[in-house]
Amino acid sequence: MTETTEQLKASGRKSPEYHLVREAFGGLREALFRDAFAYRLLPPRAAEGRMARLLPKRIRAYAVWTPHALVIGAALITLFTAYQVGLGSGGIAHLLTGLIPATAVLMTLVRPVGAFWVSLASTPFTAVLGNTWDGWPWTPPAFFGHLVVMVVVAARTGPRTAAWMWLGTAAYGLVVEVGLNAPGYGGSDAPMMLFLSALGLLVTTVVHVRREAQREVTVQRTVTAIERDKRTLLEERTNIARELHDVVAHHMSVVAIQAEAAPYRVENPPPELEQAFVTIRENAVSALTELRRVLGVVRAEDYEAPDAPQPTLADLDRLLANVRDAGLTVDKVITGAARELPQGVELSAYRIVQEALSNSLRHAPGAAARVEVGHVLGGLGLRIVNGPATGLVKPSPGAGHGITGMRERVTMLNGEMTAEPAADGGYEVTVFLPVPLADRLDPAGEDA
């Protein structure tokens, strides 16, 4: 049930009309009165604008000062207008009729809202100094200058300030036209001022709103891209954790089994040794339990554990055969003494080669690729390079996960990686995975 005005007064509350008027005047105070003469230097425009890219490089650097040049040009036009119409009787009065509006125009570069008040307050003085009633209340230079001031201030502030400036100008024109009938009154230019200023402010507001919308879209796209990169990174780390689970679980299972069987391989083992192996087995089983619990956290609902063991570099030939069947010509070169490496390194190396070749299939259809595996003293080197795309098949865009996944695997192993375009127009991925001497295995699987 709606309360009446008497009921609102009786309860000590204000009416909705009161709050509406209060908000309106609060907006006026915020737009035109609060820090009206604060120093707000007009910054240079962005050098990456659409129009700036069309200019020659030699003058592109100066395009950032285009707004400043336009404002200075408008001030000069204001002075020239005062000179052309021949207002005043010469001397200082003749100079001030153009100088005051031009000063207000220049003020928009440093104190935009203050420039509006200077332009509006100086209008009657320039009219009196001009000694003419043919253009009342705005003389021609003041008319042009006030239009420029309102447009520039609206562009620098926003639609709310533009609306209040127009209302202030309309109120001033109404007061002058109704309350001040000047002698020899030849007609008011207030209607023309209100029409042209409304048109200019409308266009400026539309451009301002469109620019703000574009800026907001750019910010949202940036935030979305950052969030997408974070999600991609998290997904790749989760995939790596799932894959390495099998490797770690295998080693821990071997430790537990060997610890359980070790006492039976020694005749009459001392109790201390039996207890040590029991402790080793219990810790290994506990580690396996915790590992399965962690995998349950990172496992997706649709995740299925692989049936086969995780791949290693020994499975590289089968991978290359599948890639060749898909239409990619690929060669393999192995340098150095091939040896068995830790399973984490083998798995990561295999996945890096797999992802690099998949990228070649997507982004360079018809090209030839080359896989180089180098066994060196300090670890394992990989180089996967492909030529430019050939044929009629168009490259297909990817989700951007490939490079991220490769970098995560390399970072996990404290390795180094570069991925960049090749000189012939193709692409090259170079990886080095360090392997400490204690982690290398001989072909029999025993410590080197």
WOQUI-V829282 format. One record per residue. N is the residue number from 1. RES is the residue in three letters. PSI is psi in degrees with one decimal (999 if undefined). D_LAST is the distance of its C-alpha to the last C-alpha in whole Angstrom. Layout:
n=[N/N]
res=[RES/RES]
psi=[PSI/PSI]
d_last=[D_LAST/D_LAST]
This chain:
n=[1/2/3/4/5/6/7/8/9/10/11/12/13/14/15/16/17/18/19/20/21/22/23/24/25/26/27/28/29/30/31/32/33/34/35/36/37/38/39/40/41/42/43/44/45/46/47/48/49/50/51/52/53/54/55/56/57/58/59/60/61/62/63/64/65/66/67/68/69/70/71/72/73/74/75/76/77/78/79/80/81/82/83/84/85/86/87/88/89/90/91/92/93/94/95/96/97/98/99/100/101/102/103/104/105/106/107/108/109/110/111/112/113/114/115/116/117/118/119/120/121/122/123/124/125/126/127/128/129/130/131/132/133/134/135/136/137/138/139/140/141/142/143/144/145/146/147/148/149/150/151/152/153/154/155/156/157/158/159/160/161/162/163/164/165/166/167/168/169/170/171/172/173/174/175/176/177/178/179/180/181/182/183/184/185/186/187/188/189/190/191/192/193/194/195/196/197/198/199/200/201/202/203/204/205/206/207/208/209/210/211/212/213/214/215/216/217/218/219/220/221/222/223/224/225/226/227/228/229/230/231/232/233/234/235/236/237/238/239/240/241/242/243/244/245/246/247/248/249/250/251/252/253/254/255/256/257/258/259/260/261/262/263/264/265/266/267/268/269/270/271/272/273/274/275/276/277/278/279/280/281/282/283/284/285/286/287/288/289/290/291/292/293/294/295/296/297/298/299/300/301/302/303/304/305/306/307/308/309/310/311/312/313/314/315/316/317/318/319/320/321/322/323/324/325/326/327/328/329/330/331/332/333/334/335/336/337/338/339/340/341/342/343/344/345/346/347/348/349/350/351/352/353/354/355/356/357/358/359/360/361/362/363/364/365/366/367/368/369/370/371/372/373/374/375/376/377/378/379/380/381/382/383/384/385/386/387/388/389/390/391/392/393/394/395/396/397/398/399/400/401/402/403/404/405/406/407/408/409/410/411/412/413/414/415/416/417/418/419/420/421/422/423/424/425/426/427/428/429/430/431/432/433/434/435/436/437/438/439/440/441/442/443/444/445/446/447/448]
res=[MET/THR/GLU/THR/THR/GLU/GLN/LEU/LYS/ALA/SER/GLY/ARG/LYS/SER/PRO/GLU/TYR/HIS/LEU/VAL/ARG/GLU/ALA/PHE/GLY/GLY/LEU/ARG/GLU/ALA/LEU/PHE/ARG/ASP/ALA/PHE/ALA/TYR/ARG/LEU/LEU/PRO/PRO/ARG/ALA/ALA/GLU/GLY/ARG/MET/ALA/ARG/LEU/LEU/PRO/LYS/ARG/ILE/ARG/ALA/TYR/ALA/VAL/TRP/THR/PRO/HIS/ALA/LEU/VAL/ILE/GLY/ALA/ALA/LEU/ILE/THR/LEU/PHE/THR/ALA/TYR/GLN/VAL/GLY/LEU/GLY/SER/GLY/GLY/ILE/ALA/HIS/LEU/LEU/THR/GLY/LEU/ILE/PRO/ALA/THR/ALA/VAL/LEU/MET/THR/LEU/VAL/ARG/PRO/VAL/GLY/ALA/PHE/TRP/VAL/SER/LEU/ALA/SER/THR/PRO/PHE/THR/ALA/VAL/LEU/GLY/ASN/THR/TRP/ASP/GLY/TRP/PRO/TRP/THR/PRO/PRO/ALA/PHE/PHE/GLY/HIS/LEU/VAL/VAL/MET/VAL/VAL/VAL/ALA/ALA/ARG/THR/GLY/PRO/ARG/THR/ALA/ALA/TRP/MET/TRP/LEU/GLY/THR/ALA/ALA/TYR/GLY/LEU/VAL/VAL/GLU/VAL/GLY/LEU/ASN/ALA/PRO/GLY/TYR/GLY/GLY/SER/ASP/ALA/PRO/MET/MET/LEU/PHE/LEU/SER/ALA/LEU/GLY/LEU/LEU/VAL/THR/THR/VAL/VAL/HIS/VAL/ARG/ARG/GLU/ALA/GLN/ARG/GLU/VAL/THR/VAL/GLN/ARG/THR/VAL/THR/ALA/ILE/GLU/ARG/ASP/LYS/ARG/THR/LEU/LEU/GLU/GLU/ARG/THR/ASN/ILE/ALA/ARG/GLU/LEU/HIS/ASP/VAL/VAL/ALA/HIS/HIS/MET/SER/VAL/VAL/ALA/ILE/GLN/ALA/GLU/ALA/ALA/PRO/TYR/ARG/VAL/GLU/ASN/PRO/PRO/PRO/GLU/LEU/GLU/GLN/ALA/PHE/VAL/THR/ILE/ARG/GLU/ASN/ALA/VAL/SER/ALA/LEU/THR/GLU/LEU/ARG/ARG/VAL/LEU/GLY/VAL/VAL/ARG/ALA/GLU/ASP/TYR/GLU/ALA/PRO/ASP/ALA/PRO/GLN/PRO/THR/LEU/ALA/ASP/LEU/ASP/ARG/LEU/LEU/ALA/ASN/VAL/ARG/ASP/ALA/GLY/LEU/THR/VAL/ASP/LYS/VAL/ILE/THR/GLY/ALA/ALA/ARG/GLU/LEU/PRO/GLN/GLY/VAL/GLU/LEU/SER/ALA/TYR/ARG/ILE/VAL/GLN/GLU/ALA/LEU/SER/ASN/SER/LEU/ARG/HIS/ALA/PRO/GLY/ALA/ALA/ALA/ARG/VAL/GLU/VAL/GLY/HIS/VAL/LEU/GLY/GLY/LEU/GLY/LEU/ARG/ILE/VAL/ASN/GLY/PRO/ALA/THR/GLY/LEU/VAL/LYS/PRO/SER/PRO/GLY/ALA/GLY/HIS/GLY/ILE/THR/GLY/MET/ARG/GLU/ARG/VAL/THR/MET/LEU/ASN/GLY/GLU/MET/THR/ALA/GLU/PRO/ALA/ALA/ASP/GLY/GLY/TYR/GLU/VAL/THR/VAL/PHE/LEU/PRO/VAL/PRO/LEU/ALA/ASP/ARG/LEU/ASP/PRO/ALA/GLY/GLU/ASP/ALA]
psi=[128.9/133.0/144.0/169.2/-38.7/-40.0/-37.9/-41.5/-40.5/-34.4/-4.2/6.3/158.1/153.9/160.2/-33.0/-38.1/-46.2/-35.8/-45.2/-39.0/-42.0/-36.9/-47.6/-28.2/-38.9/-37.7/-44.9/-40.7/-36.2/-41.4/-13.1/-36.6/119.9/45.2/-35.5/26.2/147.9/116.1/86.5/133.5/116.7/158.0/149.8/163.6/138.5/-8.6/17.8/163.3/-41.8/-35.5/-33.4/-18.5/-13.4/155.8/152.3/-30.8/-31.5/-0.3/-32.6/-27.1/-9.1/-18.4/-18.0/14.8/-46.5/-39.3/-40.9/-37.9/-40.3/-43.4/-39.5/-38.3/-37.3/-40.4/-37.9/-36.6/-45.2/-42.3/-36.2/-43.0/-36.9/-39.2/-43.5/-15.1/38.4/150.7/-179.5/17.0/178.3/-148.8/-40.3/-41.9/-37.2/-39.9/-29.7/-25.9/-28.4/-39.8/-51.1/-36.1/-36.9/-41.0/-38.6/-44.3/-28.9/-23.0/-17.6/-24.8/-35.6/79.8/-50.3/-38.8/-33.9/-36.4/-45.1/-39.5/-43.7/-44.2/-43.1/-27.6/-6.4/-49.1/-32.4/-42.1/-31.3/-42.4/-42.7/-32.6/-20.1/45.6/146.6/10.7/-27.8/88.2/130.6/0.4/127.3/162.0/-46.4/-37.4/-35.1/-51.0/-43.6/-39.8/-38.3/-46.1/-42.6/-47.5/-40.3/-44.7/-43.2/-41.6/-38.6/-31.9/-21.6/-73.4/177.7/-35.8/-43.9/-38.0/-43.3/-43.3/-35.1/-42.5/-41.3/-38.7/-41.4/-40.3/-41.3/-41.7/-45.1/-36.6/-43.4/-44.1/-43.0/-36.1/-42.1/-20.8/99.5/95.3/150.5/140.6/26.6/121.1/15.4/142.3/141.8/11.4/-45.0/-40.4/-38.7/-45.1/-37.8/-50.5/-38.3/-38.4/-41.1/-46.9/-41.4/-33.7/-46.8/-44.5/-41.2/-41.8/-44.7/-41.3/-45.6/-41.3/-40.6/-40.0/-38.8/-41.8/-39.6/-40.0/-40.1/-40.5/-42.5/-43.7/-39.2/-39.5/-45.4/-42.3/-41.3/-39.7/-45.2/-37.9/-40.7/-40.2/-41.3/-40.0/-43.2/-42.2/-41.3/-40.9/-40.4/-37.1/-43.0/-41.6/-41.2/-40.0/-42.6/-42.6/-15.0/-43.9/-38.6/-49.4/-41.5/-37.7/-47.5/-41.7/-36.2/-41.9/-41.8/-44.9/-42.6/-44.2/-36.1/-33.5/-35.6/-19.3/-43.1/-27.4/-12.6/-7.0/129.5/128.4/60.3/144.1/151.2/-34.6/-40.4/-42.3/-42.4/-35.5/-43.1/-34.9/-42.8/-40.7/-44.3/-42.8/-41.0/-38.3/-43.2/-40.2/-40.4/-39.2/-40.5/-45.8/-35.9/-42.7/-34.4/-41.6/-40.9/-34.5/-28.8/-42.7/-5.6/132.7/164.7/-34.1/11.6/136.5/131.3/140.8/143.3/-35.3/159.3/157.2/143.4/158.7/-175.5/-20.1/-22.1/10.3/-37.0/-38.8/-37.3/-44.0/-35.1/-40.3/-38.6/-39.3/-38.1/-27.6/-5.7/6.2/123.8/118.4/138.2/153.7/134.8/127.0/127.0/153.7/174.9/109.6/135.9/161.6/135.2/168.0/145.1/-32.6/-40.2/-43.0/-45.1/-45.8/-42.8/-43.4/-46.4/-34.7/-46.5/-41.6/-45.8/-38.7/-40.9/-35.1/-39.7/-38.1/-40.4/-39.2/-47.2/-16.8/62.7/137.6/-6.5/165.2/144.8/162.1/131.0/123.2/127.3/118.7/118.4/110.0/175.2/-36.5/-5.3/-140.1/131.0/140.0/142.0/117.2/118.6/140.8/154.4/-177.5/159.1/142.0/163.3/-169.5/-10.5/128.5/143.2/145.6/133.5/146.6/177.4/-5.4/11.9/-25.6/-55.9/-40.0/-44.5/-41.7/-43.8/-37.3/-42.2/-41.6/-43.0/-38.0/-32.7/12.4/35.0/-169.0/146.8/140.7/139.6/112.5/160.0/144.4/167.6/-29.3/8.4/-3.6/-148.6/147.8/132.5/123.6/130.5/141.0/124.7/110.0/142.3/110.0/154.3/-36.3/-18.6/-6.5/145.8/146.6/169.4/-25.8/-6.7/4.6/160.2/138.3/999]
d_last=[89/90/91/94/94/97/94/91/94/95/91/90/88/88/89/86/89/88/84/84/87/85/81/83/84/81/79/82/81/78/78/81/82/78/77/79/79/76/74/72/71/70/66/66/65/61/61/59/62/63/66/64/62/65/66/65/62/64/66/64/63/67/67/66/69/71/72/73/75/77/78/80/81/83/84/86/87/89/90/91/93/95/96/97/99/101/101/103/106/103/102/99/100/99/96/95/96/93/91/90/89/87/85/85/83/81/80/78/75/75/77/77/79/82/82/84/86/87/88/90/92/93/94/98/98/97/100/102/101/101/105/105/105/104/101/101/99/96/97/95/93/92/92/89/87/87/86/83/82/82/80/77/77/77/74/72/73/73/76/77/78/80/82/83/84/86/88/89/90/92/94/95/96/98/99/101/102/104/105/105/108/108/111/111/108/107/105/101/98/96/96/94/92/91/90/88/86/86/85/82/81/80/78/76/75/74/72/71/70/68/66/65/64/62/60/60/58/56/55/54/52/50/50/49/46/45/45/44/41/40/40/38/35/36/35/32/31/32/31/27/27/28/26/23/25/23/20/20/23/20/17/20/22/19/19/22/22/20/22/25/24/22/25/27/24/25/28/31/28/30/31/29/26/28/29/26/24/27/27/24/25/28/26/24/27/29/26/27/30/30/28/31/33/32/32/35/36/35/35/38/41/41/37/35/32/30/30/27/24/23/22/19/19/19/23/24/26/28/28/29/32/33/34/36/38/39/40/37/36/33/30/27/25/21/20/16/14/13/10/10/10/12/15/17/16/17/20/21/20/22/25/26/26/28/30/31/32/34/36/36/38/40/41/41/42/43/40/37/34/31/27/24/21/19/15/15/13/14/14/16/19/22/26/29/32/35/39/42/44/46/49/51/49/49/45/45/45/42/41/39/36/34/33/33/30/28/29/28/25/24/25/23/20/21/21/24/27/30/32/36/38/38/40/41/42/39/36/33/30/27/24/21/18/16/12/11/8/7/8/6/5/5/9/10/9/6/4/0]
